Amino acid sequence: MRKEAGPLVPLHYFGFGYAALVATGGIIGYVKAGSVPSLAAGLLFGSLAGLGAYQLSQDPRNVWVFLVTSGTLAGIMGMRFYRSGKFMPAGLIAGASLLMVAKVGFTMLDRPRS
């Protein structure tokens, strides 16, 4: 019986990188513009994405915190990008969030049913 090969890079690695990107974006927004809401949102959503990535590392089927966090950010930042037309930071975060939603979705569809 042949053993199924797992993904080349586990999903939670991407999740931790995404969480760091979101948190760093909030910190940069605070440093550059003095925006406390940017800092708070970046740290909140970065922490939630980090929690979701941690849950993925423990059980690859436990995707919901990560999926809701990245989906919410994709929607919020996508609207900000649409309204402003500025890639930084809204477009970057919206794009990264959309990629994470797609990655989780494809991973969910690809795994065997138990």
Jmol script that loads the backbone (N, CA, C; Angstrom):
load data "model"
ATOM      1  N   MET A   1       0.845  -1.179   0.000  1.00  0.00           N
ATOM      2  CA  MET A   1       0.000   0.000   0.000  1.00  0.00           C
ATOM      3  C   MET A   1       0.892   1.245   0.000  1.00  0.00           C
ATOM      4  N   ARG A   2       0.616   2.159  -0.905  1.00  0.00           N
ATOM      5  CA  ARG A   2       1.409   3.374  -1.050  1.00  0.00           C
ATOM      6  C   ARG A   2       0.922   4.436  -0.081  1.00  0.00           C
ATOM      7  N   LYS A   3       1.871   5.054   0.614  1.00  0.00           N
ATOM      8  CA  LYS A   3       1.538   6.121   1.559  1.00  0.00           C
ATOM      9  C   LYS A   3       1.314   7.421   0.783  1.00  0.00           C
ATOM     10  N   GLU A   4       0.234   8.136   1.121  1.00  0.00           N
ATOM     11  CA  GLU A   4      -0.064   9.425   0.482  1.00  0.00           C
ATOM     12  C   GLU A   4       0.997  10.449   0.868  1.00  0.00           C
ATOM     13  N   ALA A   5       1.516  11.132  -0.107  1.00  0.00           N
ATOM     14  CA  ALA A   5       2.480  12.202   0.163  1.00  0.00           C
ATOM     15  C   ALA A   5       1.713  13.443   0.593  1.00  0.00           C
ATOM     16  N   GLY A   6       2.164  14.068   1.651  1.00  0.00           N
ATOM     17  CA  GLY A   6       1.532  15.288   2.130  1.00  0.00           C
ATOM     18  C   GLY A   6       1.951  16.476   1.273  1.00  0.00           C
ATOM     19  N   PRO A   7       1.440  17.635   1.591  1.00  0.00           N
ATOM     20  CA  PRO A   7       1.829  18.816   0.820  1.00  0.00           C
ATOM     21  C   PRO A   7       3.320  19.116   1.008  1.00  0.00           C
ATOM     22  N   LEU A   8       3.909  19.774   0.024  1.00  0.00           N
ATOM     23  CA  LEU A   8       5.330  20.119   0.117  1.00  0.00           C
ATOM     24  C   LEU A   8       5.595  21.017   1.317  1.00  0.00           C
ATOM     25  N   VAL A   9       4.726  21.995   1.522  1.00  0.00           N
ATOM     26  CA  VAL A   9       4.835  22.888   2.675  1.00  0.00           C
ATOM     27  C   VAL A   9       3.495  22.834   3.400  1.00  0.00           C
ATOM     28  N   PRO A  10       3.496  22.435   4.669  1.00  0.00           N
ATOM     29  CA  PRO A  10       2.229  22.363   5.404  1.00  0.00           C
ATOM     30  C   PRO A  10       1.523  23.723   5.447  1.00  0.00           C
ATOM     31  N   LEU A  11       0.209  23.664   5.404  1.00  0.00           N
ATOM     32  CA  LEU A  11      -0.616  24.866   5.363  1.00  0.00           C
ATOM     33  C   LEU A  11      -0.341  25.807   6.522  1.00  0.00           C
ATOM     34  N   HIS A  12      -0.080  25.271   7.710  1.00  0.00           N
ATOM     35  CA  HIS A  12       0.106  26.149   8.863  1.00  0.00           C
ATOM     36  C   HIS A  12       1.361  27.008   8.749  1.00  0.00           C
ATOM     37  N   TYR A  13       2.355  26.591   7.976  1.00  0.00           N
ATOM     38  CA  TYR A  13       3.527  27.452   7.767  1.00  0.00           C
ATOM     39  C   TYR A  13       3.127  28.730   7.048  1.00  0.00           C
ATOM     40  N   PHE A  14       2.309  28.581   6.007  1.00  0.00           N
ATOM     41  CA  PHE A  14       1.779  29.758   5.324  1.00  0.00           C
ATOM     42  C   PHE A  14       0.945  30.599   6.283  1.00  0.00           C
ATOM     43  N   GLY A  15       0.204  29.926   7.150  1.00  0.00           N
ATOM     44  CA  GLY A  15      -0.649  30.619   8.112  1.00  0.00           C
ATOM     45  C   GLY A  15       0.142  31.472   9.085  1.00  0.00           C
ATOM     46  N   PHE A  16       1.256  30.951   9.574  1.00  0.00           N
ATOM     47  CA  PHE A  16       2.075  31.737  10.502  1.00  0.00           C
ATOM     48  C   PHE A  16       2.705  32.936   9.792  1.00  0.00           C
ATOM     49  N   GLY A  17       3.124  32.753   8.551  1.00  0.00           N
ATOM     50  CA  GLY A  17       3.659  33.865   7.769  1.00  0.00           C
ATOM     51  C   GLY A  17       2.611  34.933   7.517  1.00  0.00           C
ATOM     52  N   TYR A  18       1.407  34.490   7.199  1.00  0.00           N
ATOM     53  CA  TYR A  18       0.285  35.413   6.980  1.00  0.00           C
ATOM     54  C   TYR A  18      -0.031  36.188   8.263  1.00  0.00           C
ATOM     55  N   ALA A  19      -0.057  35.496   9.396  1.00  0.00           N
ATOM     56  CA  ALA A  19      -0.325  36.146  10.681  1.00  0.00           C
ATOM     57  C   ALA A  19       0.732  37.213  10.978  1.00  0.00           C
ATOM     58  N   ALA A  20       1.984  36.889  10.704  1.00  0.00           N
ATOM     59  CA  ALA A  20       3.064  37.856  10.921  1.00  0.00           C
ATOM     60  C   ALA A  20       2.915  39.061   9.991  1.00  0.00           C
ATOM     61  N   LEU A  21       2.516  38.835   8.745  1.00  0.00           N
ATOM     62  CA  LEU A  21       2.296  39.926   7.793  1.00  0.00           C
ATOM     63  C   LEU A  21       1.205  40.870   8.287  1.00  0.00           C
ATOM     64  N   VAL A  22       0.101  40.310   8.754  1.00  0.00           N
ATOM     65  CA  VAL A  22      -1.019  41.129   9.220  1.00  0.00           C
ATOM     66  C   VAL A  22      -0.624  41.939  10.459  1.00  0.00           C
ATOM     67  N   ALA A  23       0.005  41.294  11.424  1.00  0.00           N
ATOM     68  CA  ALA A  23       0.419  42.000  12.644  1.00  0.00           C
ATOM     69  C   ALA A  23       1.451  43.077  12.327  1.00  0.00           C
ATOM     70  N   THR A  24       2.398  42.760  11.463  1.00  0.00           N
ATOM     71  CA  THR A  24       3.418  43.732  11.080  1.00  0.00           C
ATOM     72  C   THR A  24       2.795  44.926  10.371  1.00  0.00           C
ATOM     73  N   GLY A  25       1.795  44.668   9.539  1.00  0.00           N
ATOM     74  CA  GLY A  25       1.088  45.761   8.865  1.00  0.00           C
ATOM     75  C   GLY A  25       0.439  46.715   9.847  1.00  0.00           C
ATOM     76  N   GLY A  26      -0.151  46.184  10.897  1.00  0.00           N
ATOM     77  CA  GLY A  26      -0.746  47.036  11.924  1.00  0.00           C
ATOM     78  C   GLY A  26       0.298  47.870  12.647  1.00  0.00           C
ATOM     79  N   ILE A  27       1.423  47.268  12.940  1.00  0.00           N
ATOM     80  CA  ILE A  27       2.506  47.987  13.626  1.00  0.00           C
ATOM     81  C   ILE A  27       3.061  49.088  12.726  1.00  0.00           C
ATOM     82  N   ILE A  28       3.268  48.774  11.453  1.00  0.00           N
ATOM     83  CA  ILE A  28       3.781  49.784  10.515  1.00  0.00           C
ATOM     84  C   ILE A  28       2.786  50.932  10.365  1.00  0.00           C
ATOM     85  N   GLY A  29       1.498  50.619  10.312  1.00  0.00           N
ATOM     86  CA  GLY A  29       0.479  51.664  10.232  1.00  0.00           C
ATOM     87  C   GLY A  29       0.523  52.589  11.431  1.00  0.00           C
ATOM     88  N   TYR A  30       0.800  52.027  12.594  1.00  0.00           N
ATOM     89  CA  TYR A  30       0.902  52.851  13.800  1.00  0.00           C
ATOM     90  C   TYR A  30       2.161  53.714  13.765  1.00  0.00           C
ATOM     91  N   VAL A  31       3.279  53.121  13.380  1.00  0.00           N
ATOM     92  CA  VAL A  31       4.547  53.850  13.363  1.00  0.00           C
ATOM     93  C   VAL A  31       4.520  54.975  12.329  1.00  0.00           C
ATOM     94  N   LYS A  32       4.006  54.696  11.132  1.00  0.00           N
ATOM     95  CA  LYS A  32       4.031  55.686  10.060  1.00  0.00           C
ATOM     96  C   LYS A  32       2.975  56.774  10.219  1.00  0.00           C
ATOM     97  N   ALA A  33       1.772  56.394  10.647  1.00  0.00           N
ATOM     98  CA  ALA A  33       0.666  57.357  10.665  1.00  0.00           C
ATOM     99  C   ALA A  33       0.124  57.620  12.063  1.00  0.00           C
ATOM    100  N   GLY A  34       0.644  56.927  13.064  1.00  0.00           N
ATOM    101  CA  GLY A  34       0.131  57.096  14.417  1.00  0.00           C
ATOM    102  C   GLY A  34      -1.279  56.559  14.570  1.00  0.00           C
ATOM    103  N   SER A  35      -1.653  55.589  13.730  1.00  0.00           N
ATOM    104  CA  SER A  35      -3.014  55.063  13.721  1.00  0.00           C
ATOM    105  C   SER A  35      -3.183  53.956  14.763  1.00  0.00           C
ATOM    106  N   VAL A  36      -3.848  54.298  15.852  1.00  0.00           N
ATOM    107  CA  VAL A  36      -4.125  53.309  16.899  1.00  0.00           C
ATOM    108  C   VAL A  36      -5.104  52.246  16.399  1.00  0.00           C
ATOM    109  N   PRO A  37      -6.165  52.620  15.626  1.00  0.00           N
ATOM    110  CA  PRO A  37      -7.040  51.565  15.096  1.00  0.00           C
ATOM    111  C   PRO A  37      -6.301  50.569  14.196  1.00  0.00           C
ATOM    112  N   SER A  38      -5.339  51.050  13.419  1.00  0.00           N
ATOM    113  CA  SER A  38      -4.549  50.156  12.579  1.00  0.00           C
ATOM    114  C   SER A  38      -3.738  49.186  13.431  1.00  0.00           C
ATOM    115  N   LEU A  39      -3.139  49.700  14.493  1.00  0.00           N
ATOM    116  CA  LEU A  39      -2.375  48.854  15.408  1.00  0.00           C
ATOM    117  C   LEU A  39      -3.276  47.811  16.055  1.00  0.00           C
ATOM    118  N   ALA A  40      -4.415  48.249  16.569  1.00  0.00           N
ATOM    119  CA  ALA A  40      -5.330  47.331  17.250  1.00  0.00           C
ATOM    120  C   ALA A  40      -5.861  46.261  16.294  1.00  0.00           C
ATOM    121  N   ALA A  41      -6.283  46.679  15.098  1.00  0.00           N
ATOM    122  CA  ALA A  41      -6.819  45.716  14.133  1.00  0.00           C
ATOM    123  C   ALA A  41      -5.735  44.759  13.662  1.00  0.00           C
ATOM    124  N   GLY A  42      -4.538  45.280  13.397  1.00  0.00           N
ATOM    125  CA  GLY A  42      -3.447  44.423  12.952  1.00  0.00           C
ATOM    126  C   GLY A  42      -3.076  43.381  13.988  1.00  0.00           C
ATOM    127  N   LEU A  43      -2.991  43.813  15.242  1.00  0.00           N
ATOM    128  CA  LEU A  43      -2.635  42.859  16.297  1.00  0.00           C
ATOM    129  C   LEU A  43      -3.764  41.867  16.565  1.00  0.00           C
ATOM    130  N   LEU A  44      -5.017  42.340  16.523  1.00  0.00           N
ATOM    131  CA  LEU A  44      -6.158  41.448  16.746  1.00  0.00           C
ATOM    132  C   LEU A  44      -6.240  40.391  15.644  1.00  0.00           C
ATOM    133  N   PHE A  45      -6.269  40.846  14.392  1.00  0.00           N
ATOM    134  CA  PHE A  45      -6.402  39.895  13.288  1.00  0.00           C
ATOM    135  C   PHE A  45      -5.140  39.044  13.128  1.00  0.00           C
ATOM    136  N   GLY A  46      -3.971  39.617  13.390  1.00  0.00           N
ATOM    137  CA  GLY A  46      -2.743  38.833  13.343  1.00  0.00           C
ATOM    138  C   GLY A  46      -2.746  37.735  14.405  1.00  0.00           C
ATOM    139  N   SER A  47      -3.239  38.075  15.596  1.00  0.00           N
ATOM    140  CA  SER A  47      -3.324  37.071  16.674  1.00  0.00           C
ATOM    141  C   SER A  47      -4.322  35.975  16.327  1.00  0.00           C
ATOM    142  N   LEU A  48      -5.476  36.372  15.778  1.00  0.00           N
ATOM    143  CA  LEU A  48      -6.472  35.365  15.389  1.00  0.00           C
ATOM    144  C   LEU A  48      -5.944  34.457  14.279  1.00  0.00           C
ATOM    145  N   ALA A  49      -5.228  35.045  13.313  1.00  0.00           N
ATOM    146  CA  ALA A  49      -4.637  34.230  12.246  1.00  0.00           C
ATOM    147  C   ALA A  49      -3.568  33.301  12.822  1.00  0.00           C
ATOM    148  N   GLY A  50      -2.794  33.796  13.781  1.00  0.00           N
ATOM    149  CA  GLY A  50      -1.794  32.955  14.436  1.00  0.00           C
ATOM    150  C   GLY A  50      -2.435  31.812  15.206  1.00  0.00           C
ATOM    151  N   LEU A  51      -3.543  32.104  15.896  1.00  0.00           N
ATOM    152  CA  LEU A  51      -4.282  31.052  16.599  1.00  0.00           C
ATOM    153  C   LEU A  51      -4.806  30.027  15.612  1.00  0.00           C
ATOM    154  N   GLY A  52      -5.358  30.504  14.509  1.00  0.00           N
ATOM    155  CA  GLY A  52      -5.858  29.590  13.484  1.00  0.00           C
ATOM    156  C   GLY A  52      -4.751  28.735  12.898  1.00  0.00           C
ATOM    157  N   ALA A  53      -3.581  29.329  12.659  1.00  0.00           N
ATOM    158  CA  ALA A  53      -2.445  28.569  12.134  1.00  0.00           C
ATOM    159  C   ALA A  53      -1.982  27.530  13.155  1.00  0.00           C
ATOM    160  N   TYR A  54      -1.976  27.901  14.422  1.00  0.00           N
ATOM    161  CA  TYR A  54      -1.609  26.943  15.471  1.00  0.00           C
ATOM    162  C   TYR A  54      -2.600  25.775  15.492  1.00  0.00           C
ATOM    163  N   GLN A  55      -3.896  26.093  15.393  1.00  0.00           N
ATOM    164  CA  GLN A  55      -4.898  25.026  15.373  1.00  0.00           C
ATOM    165  C   GLN A  55      -4.699  24.115  14.166  1.00  0.00           C
ATOM    166  N   LEU A  56      -4.335  24.700  13.013  1.00  0.00           N
ATOM    167  CA  LEU A  56      -4.043  23.889  11.828  1.00  0.00           C
ATOM    168  C   LEU A  56      -2.847  22.981  12.053  1.00  0.00           C
ATOM    169  N   SER A  57      -1.854  23.471  12.802  1.00  0.00           N
ATOM    170  CA  SER A  57      -0.674  22.642  13.053  1.00  0.00           C
ATOM    171  C   SER A  57      -1.007  21.460  13.952  1.00  0.00           C
ATOM    172  N   GLN A  58      -2.009  21.606  14.795  1.00  0.00           N
ATOM    173  CA  GLN A  58      -2.409  20.525  15.692  1.00  0.00           C
ATOM    174  C   GLN A  58      -3.362  19.542  15.020  1.00  0.00           C
ATOM    175  N   ASP A  59      -4.267  20.060  14.187  1.00  0.00           N
ATOM    176  CA  ASP A  59      -5.249  19.231  13.490  1.00  0.00           C
ATOM    177  C   ASP A  59      -5.577  19.908  12.161  1.00  0.00           C
ATOM    178  N   PRO A  60      -5.108  19.370  11.059  1.00  0.00           N
ATOM    179  CA  PRO A  60      -5.315  20.012   9.755  1.00  0.00           C
ATOM    180  C   PRO A  60      -6.784  20.183   9.358  1.00  0.00           C
ATOM    181  N   ARG A  61      -7.689  19.510  10.061  1.00  0.00           N
ATOM    182  CA  ARG A  61      -9.112  19.678   9.762  1.00  0.00           C
ATOM    183  C   ARG A  61      -9.721  20.874  10.479  1.00  0.00           C
ATOM    184  N   ASN A  62      -9.011  21.442  11.437  1.00  0.00           N
ATOM    185  CA  ASN A  62      -9.520  22.546  12.253  1.00  0.00           C
ATOM    186  C   ASN A  62      -9.182  23.880  11.567  1.00  0.00           C
ATOM    187  N   VAL A  63      -9.953  24.211  10.539  1.00  0.00           N
ATOM    188  CA  VAL A  63      -9.637  25.360   9.687  1.00  0.00           C
ATOM    189  C   VAL A  63     -10.479  26.601   9.993  1.00  0.00           C
ATOM    190  N   TRP A  64     -11.484  26.504  10.836  1.00  0.00           N
ATOM    191  CA  TRP A  64     -12.519  27.536  10.881  1.00  0.00           C
ATOM    192  C   TRP A  64     -12.048  28.883  11.405  1.00  0.00           C
ATOM    193  N   VAL A  65     -11.250  28.931  12.459  1.00  0.00           N
ATOM    194  CA  VAL A  65     -10.771  30.235  12.961  1.00  0.00           C
ATOM    195  C   VAL A  65      -9.928  30.914  11.881  1.00  0.00           C
ATOM    196  N   PHE A  66      -9.056  30.151  11.257  1.00  0.00           N
ATOM    197  CA  PHE A  66      -8.194  30.711  10.219  1.00  0.00           C
ATOM    198  C   PHE A  66      -9.002  31.159   9.005  1.00  0.00           C
ATOM    199  N   LEU A  67      -9.959  30.338   8.598  1.00  0.00           N
ATOM    200  CA  LEU A  67     -10.766  30.654   7.428  1.00  0.00           C
ATOM    201  C   LEU A  67     -11.630  31.893   7.659  1.00  0.00           C
ATOM    202  N   VAL A  68     -12.250  31.994   8.816  1.00  0.00           N
ATOM    203  CA  VAL A  68     -13.094  33.164   9.120  1.00  0.00           C
ATOM    204  C   VAL A  68     -12.231  34.425   9.216  1.00  0.00           C
ATOM    205  N   THR A  69     -11.075  34.324   9.859  1.00  0.00           N
ATOM    206  CA  THR A  69     -10.187  35.483   9.994  1.00  0.00           C
ATOM    207  C   THR A  69      -9.722  35.983   8.634  1.00  0.00           C
ATOM    208  N   SER A  70      -9.196  35.086   7.810  1.00  0.00           N
ATOM    209  CA  SER A  70      -8.690  35.514   6.502  1.00  0.00           C
ATOM    210  C   SER A  70      -9.827  35.942   5.581  1.00  0.00           C
ATOM    211  N   GLY A  71     -10.975  35.308   5.678  1.00  0.00           N
ATOM    212  CA  GLY A  71     -12.131  35.720   4.871  1.00  0.00           C
ATOM    213  C   GLY A  71     -12.640  37.096   5.258  1.00  0.00           C
ATOM    214  N   THR A  72     -12.686  37.363   6.552  1.00  0.00           N
ATOM    215  CA  THR A  72     -13.119  38.681   7.029  1.00  0.00           C
ATOM    216  C   THR A  72     -12.149  39.763   6.564  1.00  0.00           C
ATOM    217  N   LEU A  73     -10.862  39.502   6.704  1.00  0.00           N
ATOM    218  CA  LEU A  73      -9.872  40.484   6.249  1.00  0.00           C
ATOM    219  C   LEU A  73      -9.914  40.676   4.737  1.00  0.00           C
ATOM    220  N   ALA A  74     -10.157  39.613   3.990  1.00  0.00           N
ATOM    221  CA  ALA A  74     -10.261  39.736   2.535  1.00  0.00           C
ATOM    222  C   ALA A  74     -11.411  40.673   2.179  1.00  0.00           C
ATOM    223  N   GLY A  75     -12.533  40.533   2.879  1.00  0.00           N
ATOM    224  CA  GLY A  75     -13.683  41.394   2.608  1.00  0.00           C
ATOM    225  C   GLY A  75     -13.450  42.842   3.003  1.00  0.00           C
ATOM    226  N   ILE A  76     -12.974  43.051   4.219  1.00  0.00           N
ATOM    227  CA  ILE A  76     -12.764  44.419   4.726  1.00  0.00           C
ATOM    228  C   ILE A  76     -11.701  45.145   3.915  1.00  0.00           C
ATOM    229  N   MET A  77     -10.557  44.508   3.752  1.00  0.00           N
ATOM    230  CA  MET A  77      -9.466  45.175   3.045  1.00  0.00           C
ATOM    231  C   MET A  77      -9.737  45.237   1.537  1.00  0.00           C
ATOM    232  N   GLY A  78     -10.490  44.290   1.019  1.00  0.00           N
ATOM    233  CA  GLY A  78     -10.875  44.352  -0.383  1.00  0.00           C
ATOM    234  C   GLY A  78     -11.748  45.573  -0.660  1.00  0.00           C
ATOM    235  N   MET A  79     -12.675  45.868   0.239  1.00  0.00           N
ATOM    236  CA  MET A  79     -13.515  47.063   0.084  1.00  0.00           C
ATOM    237  C   MET A  79     -12.679  48.337   0.216  1.00  0.00           C
ATOM    238  N   ARG A  80     -11.740  48.342   1.155  1.00  0.00           N
ATOM    239  CA  ARG A  80     -10.863  49.520   1.307  1.00  0.00           C
ATOM    240  C   ARG A  80     -10.019  49.728   0.057  1.00  0.00           C
ATOM    241  N   PHE A  81      -9.520  48.635  -0.517  1.00  0.00           N
ATOM    242  CA  PHE A  81      -8.731  48.736  -1.746  1.00  0.00           C
ATOM    243  C   PHE A  81      -9.598  49.226  -2.907  1.00  0.00           C
ATOM    244  N   TYR A  82     -10.818  48.720  -3.004  1.00  0.00           N
ATOM    245  CA  TYR A  82     -11.740  49.129  -4.065  1.00  0.00           C
ATOM    246  C   TYR A  82     -12.043  50.621  -3.985  1.00  0.00           C
ATOM    247  N   ARG A  83     -12.262  51.101  -2.770  1.00  0.00           N
ATOM    248  CA  ARG A  83     -12.596  52.521  -2.580  1.00  0.00           C
ATOM    249  C   ARG A  83     -11.398  53.448  -2.793  1.00  0.00           C
ATOM    250  N   SER A  84     -10.228  53.042  -2.315  1.00  0.00           N
ATOM    251  CA  SER A  84      -9.064  53.927  -2.374  1.00  0.00           C
ATOM    252  C   SER A  84      -8.217  53.718  -3.623  1.00  0.00           C
ATOM    253  N   GLY A  85      -8.197  52.511  -4.143  1.00  0.00           N
ATOM    254  CA  GLY A  85      -7.341  52.190  -5.276  1.00  0.00           C
ATOM    255  C   GLY A  85      -5.868  52.082  -4.913  1.00  0.00           C
ATOM    256  N   LYS A  86      -5.552  52.186  -3.633  1.00  0.00           N
ATOM    257  CA  LYS A  86      -4.163  52.118  -3.178  1.00  0.00           C
ATOM    258  C   LYS A  86      -3.809  50.679  -2.806  1.00  0.00           C
ATOM    259  N   PHE A  87      -2.709  50.208  -3.413  1.00  0.00           N
ATOM    260  CA  PHE A  87      -2.285  48.835  -3.139  1.00  0.00           C
ATOM    261  C   PHE A  87      -1.797  48.666  -1.710  1.00  0.00           C
ATOM    262  N   MET A  88      -1.091  49.658  -1.193  1.00  0.00           N
ATOM    263  CA  MET A  88      -0.556  49.554   0.172  1.00  0.00           C
ATOM    264  C   MET A  88      -1.426  50.338   1.134  1.00  0.00           C
ATOM    265  N   PRO A  89      -1.840  49.779   2.206  1.00  0.00           N
ATOM    266  CA  PRO A  89      -1.714  48.382   2.624  1.00  0.00           C
ATOM    267  C   PRO A  89      -2.915  47.527   2.243  1.00  0.00           C
ATOM    268  N   ALA A  90      -4.031  48.189   1.873  1.00  0.00           N
ATOM    269  CA  ALA A  90      -5.284  47.457   1.689  1.00  0.00           C
ATOM    270  C   ALA A  90      -5.193  46.384   0.610  1.00  0.00           C
ATOM    271  N   GLY A  91      -4.616  46.709  -0.530  1.00  0.00           N
ATOM    272  CA  GLY A  91      -4.530  45.744  -1.617  1.00  0.00           C
ATOM    273  C   GLY A  91      -3.653  44.551  -1.278  1.00  0.00           C
ATOM    274  N   LEU A  92      -2.558  44.816  -0.601  1.00  0.00           N
ATOM    275  CA  LEU A  92      -1.645  43.737  -0.206  1.00  0.00           C
ATOM    276  C   LEU A  92      -2.327  42.762   0.745  1.00  0.00           C
ATOM    277  N   ILE A  93      -2.955  43.287   1.776  1.00  0.00           N
ATOM    278  CA  ILE A  93      -3.617  42.428   2.770  1.00  0.00           C
ATOM    279  C   ILE A  93      -4.823  41.726   2.157  1.00  0.00           C
ATOM    280  N   ALA A  94      -5.583  42.438   1.309  1.00  0.00           N
ATOM    281  CA  ALA A  94      -6.727  41.806   0.642  1.00  0.00           C
ATOM    282  C   ALA A  94      -6.257  40.658  -0.240  1.00  0.00           C
ATOM    283  N   GLY A  95      -5.192  40.872  -0.999  1.00  0.00           N
ATOM    284  CA  GLY A  95      -4.668  39.827  -1.864  1.00  0.00           C
ATOM    285  C   GLY A  95      -4.140  38.639  -1.081  1.00  0.00           C
ATOM    286  N   ALA A  96      -3.373  38.920  -0.031  1.00  0.00           N
ATOM    287  CA  ALA A  96      -2.832  37.838   0.798  1.00  0.00           C
ATOM    288  C   ALA A  96      -3.968  37.064   1.471  1.00  0.00           C
ATOM    289  N   SER A  97      -4.985  37.777   1.928  1.00  0.00           N
ATOM    290  CA  SER A  97      -6.124  37.125   2.583  1.00  0.00           C
ATOM    291  C   SER A  97      -6.891  36.253   1.599  1.00  0.00           C
ATOM    292  N   LEU A  98      -7.093  36.767   0.395  1.00  0.00           N
ATOM    293  CA  LEU A  98      -7.794  35.996  -0.627  1.00  0.00           C
ATOM    294  C   LEU A  98      -6.999  34.737  -0.996  1.00  0.00           C
ATOM    295  N   LEU A  99      -5.688  34.877  -1.093  1.00  0.00           N
ATOM    296  CA  LEU A  99      -4.853  33.700  -1.362  1.00  0.00           C
ATOM    297  C   LEU A  99      -4.962  32.667  -0.246  1.00  0.00           C
ATOM    298  N   MET A 100      -5.014  33.134   1.002  1.00  0.00           N
ATOM    299  CA  MET A 100      -5.121  32.196   2.127  1.00  0.00           C
ATOM    300  C   MET A 100      -6.480  31.494   2.124  1.00  0.00           C
ATOM    301  N   VAL A 101      -7.552  32.231   1.818  1.00  0.00           N
ATOM    302  CA  VAL A 101      -8.880  31.608   1.731  1.00  0.00           C
ATOM    303  C   VAL A 101      -8.865  30.540   0.634  1.00  0.00           C
ATOM    304  N   ALA A 102      -8.277  30.870  -0.513  1.00  0.00           N
ATOM    305  CA  ALA A 102      -8.205  29.907  -1.617  1.00  0.00           C
ATOM    306  C   ALA A 102      -7.363  28.695  -1.224  1.00  0.00           C
ATOM    307  N   LYS A 103      -6.229  28.931  -0.578  1.00  0.00           N
ATOM    308  CA  LYS A 103      -5.339  27.833  -0.174  1.00  0.00           C
ATOM    309  C   LYS A 103      -6.052  26.892   0.802  1.00  0.00           C
ATOM    310  N   VAL A 104      -6.745  27.452   1.781  1.00  0.00           N
ATOM    311  CA  VAL A 104      -7.479  26.615   2.738  1.00  0.00           C
ATOM    312  C   VAL A 104      -8.601  25.868   2.020  1.00  0.00           C
ATOM    313  N   GLY A 105      -9.308  26.574   1.145  1.00  0.00           N
ATOM    314  CA  GLY A 105     -10.403  25.942   0.414  1.00  0.00           C
ATOM    315  C   GLY A 105      -9.938  24.780  -0.444  1.00  0.00           C
ATOM    316  N   PHE A 106      -8.859  24.982  -1.212  1.00  0.00           N
ATOM    317  CA  PHE A 106      -8.340  23.905  -2.050  1.00  0.00           C
ATOM    318  C   PHE A 106      -7.806  22.756  -1.206  1.00  0.00           C
ATOM    319  N   THR A 107      -7.200  23.067  -0.075  1.00  0.00           N
ATOM    320  CA  THR A 107      -6.701  22.027   0.816  1.00  0.00           C
ATOM    321  C   THR A 107      -7.864  21.200   1.364  1.00  0.00           C
ATOM    322  N   MET A 108      -8.954  21.881   1.715  1.00  0.00           N
ATOM    323  CA  MET A 108     -10.133  21.169   2.230  1.00  0.00           C
ATOM    324  C   MET A 108     -10.738  20.268   1.156  1.00  0.00           C
ATOM    325  N   LEU A 109     -10.800  20.751  -0.070  1.00  0.00           N
ATOM    326  CA  LEU A 109     -11.384  19.963  -1.153  1.00  0.00           C
ATOM    327  C   LEU A 109     -10.494  18.780  -1.548  1.00  0.00           C
ATOM    328  N   ASP A 110      -9.191  18.933  -1.382  1.00  0.00           N
ATOM    329  CA  ASP A 110      -8.231  17.928  -1.820  1.00  0.00           C
ATOM    330  C   ASP A 110      -8.059  16.773  -0.834  1.00  0.00           C
ATOM    331  N   ARG A 111      -8.371  17.007   0.425  1.00  0.00           N
ATOM    332  CA  ARG A 111      -8.090  15.946   1.406  1.00  0.00           C
ATOM    333  C   ARG A 111      -9.138  14.833   1.333  1.00  0.00           C
ATOM    334  N   PRO A 112      -8.717  13.632   1.676  1.00  0.00           N
ATOM    335  CA  PRO A 112      -9.646  12.501   1.617  1.00  0.00           C
ATOM    336  C   PRO A 112     -10.743  12.619   2.669  1.00  0.00           C
ATOM    337  N   ARG A 113     -11.896  12.145   2.324  1.00  0.00           N
ATOM    338  CA  ARG A 113     -13.027  12.145   3.256  1.00  0.00           C
ATOM    339  C   ARG A 113     -12.863  10.996   4.233  1.00  0.00           C
ATOM    340  N   SER A 114     -13.188  11.248   5.536  1.00  0.00           N
ATOM    341  CA  SER A 114     -13.065  10.158   6.489  1.00  0.00           C
ATOM    342  C   SER A 114     -14.400   9.648   6.928  1.00  0.00           C
TER     343      SER A 114
END
end "model"
wireframe off; spacefill off
backbone 0.3
color backbone group
